[in-house]
Amino acid sequence: MAKKPGTNPKGEFAFFDVVYEDGSQRSNRRVPAELLGGLDKDEPARGYIIEQDREIAEKSGRAPLQIKSLQRVGAKPEKAMKVK
């Protein structure tokens, strides 16, 4: 059953837009906020999303796409993380 609007705790997840090497984009990928911050800032989001992509690829029978860049939703464009 659906929850009533406003019942989810705020700040539980951070959202990222992911751009892949083939030019495709996935918006609002959720990453637990507890993984972020500290000295690494948003860098742990990359590993978390790569792991999600591996699981999705395994279930679909396709190869995972390589991530070109990550950007936190609402962040300034120059703050986008380039992924190698």
Secondary structure, 3 states (H helix, E strand, C coil): CCCCCCCCCCCCEEEEEEEECCCCEEEEEEEEHHHCEHHHECHHHHHHHHHHHHHHHHHHCCCCCCEEEEEECCCCHHHCEECC
